[in-house]
Amino acid sequence: MEVNPPKQEHLLALKVMRLTKPTLFTNIPVTCEEKDLPGDLFNQLMRDDPSTVSGAEILMLGEMLTLPQNFGNIFLGETFSSYISVHNDSNQVVKDILVKADLQTSSQRLNLSASNAAVAELKPDCCIDDVIHHEVKEIGTHILVCAVSYTTQGGEKMYFRKFFKFQVLKPLDVKTKFYNAETDEVFLEAQIQNITTSPMFMEKVSLEPSIMYNVTELNSVNQAGECVSTFGSRAYLQPMDTRQYLYCLKPKKEFAEKAGIIKGVTVIGKLDIVWKTNLGERGRLQTSQLQRMAPGYGDVRLSLEAIPDTVNLEEPFHITCKITNCSSERTMDLVLEMCNTSSIHWCGISGRQLGKLHPSSSLCLALTLLSSVQGLQSVSGIRLTDTFLKRTYEYDDIAQVCVVSSAIDVES
C-alpha cells in the first residue's frame, strides 16, 4: 500500500487586510426618568462611558472611532487599498522571497505590486510589508491573487498563493435626457441617484463637452452678484435620493456655420462626477461619451433668429428667419411662398425668388405679418420650393406669439 508523504507546511505566513477609513462609534442610549425605579443609574452609566460625548450622552454618535469589522462594500470609482504582509514564522532564514499581487477582473488581469524584485533574505520573526492601491473601474466580481515564492535553507524552492474574492457595486444611477432647440443648442438633463446606503457629498458634477460644443452649467442662480447653487449650500445626496443637473451646449462658431456638420453630430461629451463618503473617502466616475439622436432637418432647414414675444392685434410685426441648405452636394434655387391662415396674415410678395443657395450655406430673411385674432397664435404658412427638383417644403407651427388688444401697451 502506497503512503503519501505528509504535506509540508510553509515557513512564511501571508496576511492580507483591506485598508479603509474608520467609522464613528455609535451608542444605544438607555435612559429613564428620575422618578422611575433605576433613578439616575442609567444616566450615570452613560456619563461614565468613555465613548459618549460629554454633556450630550444621549446622542448615538460618540467621540471614538471604530476600525472596520468586515471587508465592507467596494463601489465603482473608489480606490481599493490593501495591506499585504509576509511574516517568517519559522526559525530559519529564507531567501529570494518574491511577493506578487494581481487583481483579476472579468476583462483583465492587473499587476498591483509596487516592486517585482525579490528580497534577498528574510530572518525569523521579520516580515515584508506592501500596500497596494487600485482605482476600481469595473463592476462585478474581482479576485485579488497574492502569490509568494521563496527558497529554504536547504535550497528547496517553495510557492503558495491565496485568493480573495470581492464584489464591486454600482454607487450611482445616471440617466440622461436630451432636448434639441431650434437654435442648434442642446440641453442635457442628468439625473443622478445615490443607490448606496450612506450619504454622499457631491464635490463636482461637470460636463466635458466634445470639441464642437461649448457648455454652460445651469445649476446655479445669481444672488447679489454671487453664484449660489440651486441645491443649497450643503451638497449632500442622501441614500436613494435623486438630483437633476442641467447643461446647455452651444456649437462653436467655426462649426455653427457648417450646417451639415452640426446636423450629423451625435457625440455630446461625458459627465465627470466626484463625491466623498464617510470620513472623506473619495470616488470618481466618468461616463462614456453621451450620444443624442441627431435631429433630422431634411434638405432645407428653417429656423427663427428673432421674433417678438407679444404683439398688438392687427398691427404688423417683424420676424427674422434663417434658411439653411443642409445638403452637402446640391445647390438649390428657392422660391418663397407665404400662405395665410385663419389668424395669421403675411405682408409682402408671395412667390418671390430667393436665388441660389449653395451647399451648407445659409441666408437670413426678414418677414412681416400680422394677426387678426387675440391669444396665443402659431406662426404657420411658409412654403419653400426648390425649382431644380420641383420639391416643396412646408413649415407650419414654427413659433408662437401672444396677441393682445391694441389698447394694451406692448413692452418693447
Disulfide bonds with the S-S distance in Angstrom:
none
